[in-house]
Each structure stands twice: as structure tokens, then as C-alpha cells.
């Protein structure tokens, strides 16, 4: 194949696929200085309209897209917000992130998302990586983060908000998890239950679960009842974990008549295992969940649970961050209400011999 070189004196446009156009390429095609291109791209008003049009035409001709991080550094305006969640396997976290992203997108921001997999060291790495990308703000889940995470955020001066919890020390948008535990225990005690089991996440992985268990204990203690028998699991929220934990509770010398599960998925597992063991729900044991996942009302029997508005958490977190990024006053803590949804998986206990 023969290649003919043109003697055209006009600046050449870089061929697609060879390399990405740069500011220098735009300046050359537009016939202006690099400084002029930078002023146009950064929205400076001091550039003559004729020069601005030349730069814009050249940018379009070259399909030039300014490097987001470089532009942010030049203008001190960052157009991304970061979020680190413990897992994307839990549907409520996914719903919260979706609402967060919608609200941020409407305000002209892009969401950068990472998962820590319930690993404190991984969370530090992800927070550090997001900060290196120049995020304008950050959403975290829970209040229990390492000192290094808080130090990194403070060093960069990046506003952040803890979610799904109420935090006395840091900005937060979330639920009173202690009150959630109390509400479930009090409802079941009002039905007449006195023997309780709890299937929950271990405290080191989830401060939300720890608060709810503390609320359950406090409610039982207030009525003179013993602490619930606990089956604690790791970071997983899988149905099989609920199955195994429920079986362990039912194999104790005195079976509980009510089992409070930390998520609807765990409660689903408990219901499956109850059926496999020939345990009647709610005849022999009442089972509750937390979250009110979409499938909860379609289980057999339908699941009594606590509705947590995940989308509201995400939207309010976005509002909080956008206000702080914009230098506006905002409440340090925003409490999201929860709702106890009573369905067929709970009832008064049968009288024991």
C-alpha cells in the first residue's frame, strides 16, 4: 500500500485510534495559545468570543475531551462524589446507592462506587483511591470506621456523611437502629412471647446490627426477661446462613417462640428451615425480618418486618453532601423514620406445658 504525504500547510487532525487529542493539538488547530485553550475550557470570561468559538470548533473537530482530574485541579471544582458500601449483595444498599446516584446526576455530579466487603483495611484503600480521584464528597455506611479513614477525609477537607446510622460524632443520615430492635421486641412481647432468639450479623462487621441487638436486649430487660439466645453470622446475608442459624436455635433445650432476624434474607432462610424441620410458623415460632424487601410480602407466610426506606437514605445523603459542597448550612444528623409492617409470620405463642 502506498501512502501519499500531503503538502497541505494546514495543521493535521490526529487520526482516530492513533492517540488521544491534547490541549496542544486543540491550540494548534485553533491557531491560539495553550493558555487560551485552557481559559476557554475552564470557563473563564476573559476570552474574546471569536477565540472561544475557534477553540470550541477545534475541540469538536478533534473530539477532544478534557481530562476530568486535570480540569478539576485547575478549577478547584470536582464533579464526582464517592461512595463506599460494605457489600452490593444486600439489596437495600443497592437501592440506596441508586437513589444517591439519581440525585447527584441531577445536580451534575458523577458517582464513583466502591465496596469494602466488610474489610476495614479494604475500606481504607477504597477511600484513599477515591480521594486520589479528587471527589467532592463521600458517602460511607455505618459510623464504625478506622481512624485512618477519618484522618484521610480530614486531611483532604472532603465532606462526608455516614449513612444507615445516627452518629453523635460525625454527619449522618439514617435510622435509630436501637429503637428498631426495641420496637420488634416490644411488639412480640405484647403478643405474649417470652423466649427469644436472634439471628444477626456480628458486631465487628456491622454497628447497625449491634445497635439493634442492644435495643432488643434493653426491651427484654425492661420487662424482666432473660437475654435472647443469639446466632451471630459474619458478613454474609445469604439465605443459607438464616437456615443454619435457625436450625441451631431450634436445637437448644428450650426452643424460642420468637426469632428476630437481622435482614429479610436471613428471615427467608429461617422460614425455609422451619418448613424443612416441620416447625409451624407462626404456630410454633414467630419470625421477623428487617428491611421489607420486595419479596417479603410474597413469602409463605408473609413476613413481618421493619420497613427501611433505602431510597430515602440515598437521596437525603446526596442532599447533605450537595449542600456542604455548595457551602450551605445543613443539619449534622438526619433521622429517617422506620415502619413496623405486621404480616402473617407472627402471632401469639401457643401455651406450653
Secondary structure, DSSP 4 states (H G I P E B T S, - for coil): ---PPP---SPPPPPTTT----HHHHHHHHTS-HHHHHHHHTT-TTS-HHHHHHHHHHHHHHT----HHHHHHHHT---EEEEEES-SSSHHHHHHHHHHHHHHHHTT-EEEEEE-TT-HHHHHHHHHHHHHTT-SEEEEESS---HHHHHHHHHHT-EEEEESS--SSS-EEE--HHHHHHHHHHHHHHHT---EEEEEE-TTT-HHHHHHHHHHHHHHHHTTPPPPEEEEE-S---HHHHHHHHHHHHTSSS--SEEEESSHHHHHHHHHHHHHHT--TTTT-EEE-SB--TTGGGSSSPPBEEEE-HHHHHHHHHHHHHHHHTT----SEEEPPEEEE--TT--PPPPP-
